[in-house]
């Protein structure tokens, strides 16, 4: 989520009143100076209509949420609870920082009217604030807490399963019907994005390609614990030339024959060419910042998160035009390929291409066809010339993931000296020639194994003069069953180095 939107605003409260609230909070709410003569009463909790939420960037680059509420005169402080309620039956309590006090759990006492807590992407929060009593003024604590709900999810256009079972039909119609206003919003605000929700646990179809044009989009289920399922048709897939996040949705691609799950548009708009696109909505184009290859740049992230994909027939990402992707991620997902064509898992061609930053984290990717020739292949990649100075440094991060038969070679990944490949807590099985990824390498607690025994292995055991480590997966390694946990497969390793080091996707442990 790129931009914080206030959940509630102080309607009709003047600046002077706001200043008074700030002063009272800063000095401590039990100061009789701000009691306004309130004594001998049963206090109430703050009016939820006066709650204000904002985002702050911390010194380490992380983000926090800040919630403030109006002072209750005569109060002796507040009891506060902040919980993640993605699963309402199992709330997760967060650590809360406030004036003079901090803590975790229910009823953290705060001597003030401002709290700070962790900002988590795609998360629903419940903030409960109950006014504490004040013995000096003989004021009793509030009987009930005020409950303030907030979500970091992008507000969504709801897709109702009963009325709109085919998501391609619904989304394509929505994009066409609202094309003018969506484009105007996109042109006015570089951070503009829209979201579509699927209903938890429901099954949908997708019988055509979804073309999202220039609009950054999120497609997700309205629950993080009960993914919707989408049955892909023969011609289905996502066609994009802007960022797309697909989250909390499972896909059955058994019937699909398309080139890619994410296909970069073969007719990109000239506005995203390096000579025309302003870097992050600023005042300089990519070309003015050093790009000079006429590539089409996708600034916003392309993400698959908390998802399962069954029987993906060809590439995960494919382009026939020269594209530069700034940010590509697979996070906490399982992608099961059945790639009889042998197409590359990531294949960018048709001109000068590049991927600045890429992350595969806490995920499993495996291919049952075992025909993949290349894992990653990029056409004529030369990162400084594709992106200019915005890519003076870049990173491909493979973290706590298991990759099995996803292509035996890596090729055409030329980059600059500022590029680093990070391999941390990884298992690579039958994926050779990782050294053909260009740039610097950092290996930590990683196993690379090829079952013919001729692997280019980089794990610590080989470095110490030992033999390559066969992970020895428990199995089964088969087609995913989207109706059961983790698809009914098991890529938990059995070899001691992998088990002791917790190498690979942590879900298998």
N, C-alpha and C positions, 0 to 999 in steps of 0.2 A: 504494500500500500504506500503510495507516494506522498499523499497529502492528508494531513489530519483535518477532519471536519468536526466542529464543535457539536456535541450531541444536543446540548441545551444552551441557550443564551440568556443572560440577565435581561428579560424584557421589561422595559420601562424603568430600570434602575439607573439613577443619574450617576455621573462620575464622582460626585462628592460622597455618595453613599458607598460606592466601591472603595474609595480611599479610606473611609472609616472602617470598613471590613478589614482592609489590609493592615491598618494600624492595630486594630484590636487583636488580630491573629498574631502579629509580630510580637506583641508584648505579653501574650498569654491570656487565655480567655477567662481566667478566674480573677483578673484584676478588677476591683470594684469600680475603678474609674469608668469602665465600660458596661456596668450593670444596668444603666439607664433606669435605676430605681426598681428593678425587677427583683422581688424577694417574696419568700413565703408562698411559692407557687409550684405546681406540677409542670415541669418543662416539657416542651415538645421538641422533636428532632427537626433539623434544618429542612426547609422547603426544597424538595427535589427540583422544582422549577428554577432554583437559583444555582444549581450545580454547574460548574464549568470544567471542561476537560480540554487539555492541550498536550502537546508532545514536546519533549526536550531531548536534545542530543547531548550525551555524556562525554566526558573527556576521553574515554576509551573508544569512542565511535558508536557505542550502543545507544539505544533509545529507551526512554522511560515515558510513562504517562503521568501527568500531574492532574489531580482532581482538587478543586477548591469549592467551598460552599459558604453561604452567608452565615455570619455570626448569629448565634442565639444568645441574646442578652440574659445575663444571670447564670450562664452555663459554667460548669466546673471542668470543662473539657469534653472530649468525645470518645466513644468507643467505636472502633472502626474495624470492619472486616472487608478484605478484598479477595474475591474468589474467581477462578476460571470456571465457567459453567458451560463449557462445550457439551459436557455430559451432565445435565442438571442433577441427576441422581447421585453423582459422585463429584462434588465440587472440589477443586484443588485450591488451597489457600496460599496466597502469595505473601512474601515478605514486604512490609510496608515501612516506609520512612516518613516521619512527620516531625513537626516542631517539638523538640525536647524528648520525643519518644519514638521507638521503632519496635517492630516485632512481626511475628508470623502467626496466623491462626485467627480464631474468632475473638472479637472484643479486644483489639489492641488499643491501649489508651493513647490518645493524641492530645497534647496541650497546644492546640492550634486548629486552624481550619484549612489545612493544606496537606496533602499526602502525595507521595511519589512511589511508583511501583513499576515493575518490569512491563515493557511493551512487547507483546507477542503477536506475530502476524496471524491473521485469520482466526481471531479468538474473541469469544464472548465473555464479558466480565460482569460481575455483580458487586457493586460497592454499597455496603450497608453502614450507615452512620447513625449512632444513637447518642443523644445528648446526655452527658454525665451531670449528676447533681452537684450542688455547691453548698457545702455545709455552712460557710460564712453567711450566706444569704438565706439559708434555710430553704433552698430550692431542691426539689426532688428530681431524680433522673427521669428521662422520658421513658414511657412504657413501651413504645414501639420505635424501631429504627426506620429511617428513610432509606429506600432502596433505589439506587441509581444503576440503570443498565446501560452498557456500552459495548460496542463491537468494533473491532478493527477490520472487519470484512468490508469490502467495497459494496455499497448499497446495490441491490440486485433487481433486475427485471425477472419476476418469477415465471418459471415454466411449470405449468400444471400438468401432471402426468395424464389425468383422465381426458383432458381437452387437447393436449399437444404431445402425443406420444413420440412423434418424430422431431428430434431436436434440430436437424438440418432444415426442415421445412419452417419451423418456428423462427429460428435465429436468422435464416436468410430473408424471410419476410420482414422481420423486425428491422434488419439492417437496411433493406430496400425502402421500407415505408418511412424510415427516419433518417435517410441518407443525408439530406440537406442539413438538418440540425446537428447530427453527429459530426459531420465534417466541419461545420462552423465551430462547434465546441472544441474539436481537435486543433483547429487552426488558432483558436483564441488562447488555449491552455495546453502547454506541452505535457502537463501531467494528467490530462483527461483520460479516463478509462471507464468502461462499463463492465457490468458483471451479469451473468445469467445463473440462476440456481436450479438445480434438479432436486426432487424430493427424495429424502432418505429412503433407501431400501427399494425404490421403485425401479422398474425396468423400462428402458426407452429404446427406440430405434434411431438409426442415423443412416438414411438411405441415399444420401448425396453428399457432395463436398460442402463444407461450410466455409464461405469466403468472407473473411472479416476485414478485408481492405486495410485501410490505414488506422483503424481504431484499435487501440490497446484494449484487450478484453480478458476477463476471467470467466471460466466456466467451472462450476463447482457444485457439489452437493450441499444441502443446507445442514448437514451433520458431518462432523469429523470422525464419527465412530460407526457410521452405517452407510457406506458408499452406495450411490445409485449405480446401476449397470446400463451400459449402452451396447446394443447389438449393431455392429457396423455392417452396412451393405456393401455390395461389390464396388461401387464407385465412391465410397465414403472416405473422408479425410479432412484435415484442417488446412486451408490455404491462407497463408498469412504474409504480410509485409510490415507488420508491427508486432509488438509484444503480445504474447498469449500465455496465460497461466491456466493449466488444467489441474484441478485439485479435488481429491476425495471422490473420484469417479473411476469405475472399472470398465474396461472395454474388451469386447470379444470381436477380434478382427478376422475370424475364421473365413468369412465370406469375402473379405476385401481383397482386391487385386491391385490396389493403388501403389504408387512408387514410395509413398512415405506416410507416416503418421502425421508429421508436421511437414507440409510442402510449402516452400517459399514461392510466392507468386511468380509465374512466368511472364506476367505483364505488370511489373512494378511501376508505381507512380514516380514520375521524375522528381517529385518533391523530396524523396528520400535519397537521391543520388548525392554523393559526397560534395559536389559543387553547390548543391542547393540546400542541404540540411544544416540547420544551425545546431552546433554541438550543445545538447541538453537545453535547447531553447534559448541559448545565449545570443551573442551578437556576431560570432564568427562561424563560418561554415567549416565542415571537415576539411575541405580542400584548402581553405585559408590556414588551417592548422597542420597542413603537411600531407594530407591525403591527395593522391594524384592518379588513381587508377580507374575512376569512374564506377566504383562499386556502389551498390545500394546498401545503405546502412540501417540495420534494425537496432535501435538504441535500447528499447525496453526488454526485459528478460523474457525468454521463451522457457517455460517451466512445466515439467510434469512432477506432481507432488502427491504423496500419499495415495497412490493409484496402483492398479494392476492392469496390464495389457496382455491379452492372450492371442497367440498365433499372429503376431505382426508379420506380414508377408515379405516386406522389403526393408527400406531404410526407416530409421527413426526420424532423421532430418534429411531432406533432399532439396537441392535447387538446380535449375537449369540455367540460371542467370548468375552474374557475379554479385554475391552478397557478402557483407561483413556483419557478423552477429556479435554484438557487444557482450551478451550474457546468456549462456545456455546452461540449464540445470535439470538434473534428475535427482529427486530427493525422496527418500523413504518409499520407494516404489519397486515393483517387480515387473520387469518387461520380459515376456517370453516370446521369442522369435520362432518362426517356422519359415526360414528364408531360403526357399528352394532356388531362388534366382541367384543367390550369392552376392547380391548388391551390398554395398558398404553400409555399416550401421549409421555412419554420418558421411554423407556424400554431397559436397558443395562443388559445383562445376559451372561451366559456361562463362568464365571470365576470371577476374581477380577476386579471390574469396579469402575469408579469414574468420576465426573465432577468437575474440580477445580473451574473455574469461569463460571457463567451463567448469562445472562442478557435477560430479556424480558422487552422491553421499548417502550412506545407509541404505543402499539399494542393491538389488540383484538383477542382472541382465544375463539371459542365457538363450542359446539357439539350439533347437532340436534338430535342425536340418544339417548343421555342421558343414555348410558349404561356403561360409563367408570367407572371401579372399582378403578383403581389407576390413579393418576395424574403423579407421578414420581416413578419409581421403579428401584433400582440399586442393582445388585447382589453382595453380600459380600463386600460392599464398605468400605474401610478403607484408607482414603486419604494419610496419610504419607507412608503407605506401598505400595500404588499404584504409587505415584508420587515421593516420597522421599522429600528432603528438598525444591525443587522448589514449593511445596504446603504447606509450613509452615503456610501460611495464604491463605485464599480463601474466595470467596463471591458469593452468589447467589442474584442477584438484580432484584426485581420485581418493576418496576417504571412506573407510569402513564399509566397503562394498565388495560384492562377489561378482566377477565377470567370467562367464563360462562359454567358450566357443563363440565369441562375438565377432570373429574375424581374425585370421591368423597373421595379418600384417598391418602395419601402420605406414602410411606413405603420404608424400606431398604435403607435409605439414610445416613447411619452411616458415621460420619466424625470426625475430630479432633477438639480440643478446639480452634484452630485458624480459624474456619469457622464461618461466620456470614451470616444470611439471612436478607436481607433488604426489607421491604415492604413500599413503598413510593407512596402516591397518587394512591392507588390501589382500585379496586373493585374485590372481589372474590365472585362469586355467585354459590352456591351448590358445593363448593370445601371444604370438611371438612378435619379435622385432619392435618392442616398445622403445628401443633406443633410436628408432627412426623418427620418433617424435622430436622435433627440433627444440633447442634451448637447453637450459640447465635442468638437472634432475636432483630430487631429494627423495630418498627411499627410507621409510621408517616402518618397521614391523610388517613387512610385505612379503608375500609368497608369489613367485612366478613359476608356473609349472607347465611343461608340455609333455603329453603322455608318450611320445616316442623316445623321450630321454635326451633329446637334443636341444632343450630349451635354452634360450638366453635368460638365465636366472639371475635375479638380483637380490634374493633374500639373504638374510644375515647368515643362514647356515652355509650357503655356497661361498659367501665372502670369507667365511672362516675355514674353507677347505672341505666342507662336507658335501653331501649329495643334495640335489634338488628335492624339495619337500612335496610329496603328493598329498593334497589336502584330504583325500579319502572321504568324499561326501557321503553322508548317510543315505540320501535318496528317500523317495523317488525323485528323479528329475524327468518330468513329464509335462504334458499339457496342463495349463492351469485350470483349476475348477474355481470359477469366480464365486461360487456359493459357499466356500469354506475358507477358514482362516489361512492366510498365506498361500492361497491357491492350491493347497493340498500337496505341495512339494516340500522338499527339505534339503537344503544345501549346507547343512551344518557340517563342518569339517571334523575329522576324527584324529588327524595326526597331532602329535603333542605340541609342536611349535605353533600350529594354527589355533589349537584349543587354548593353550596357555596364554598366547598373545591376543586372544579374542580377535583373530584376523577375519575379515570379511564382514558381510552384512550382519549387524548385531541382532536382527530378528531371529537368526538361527540359533542364538544362544539363550 
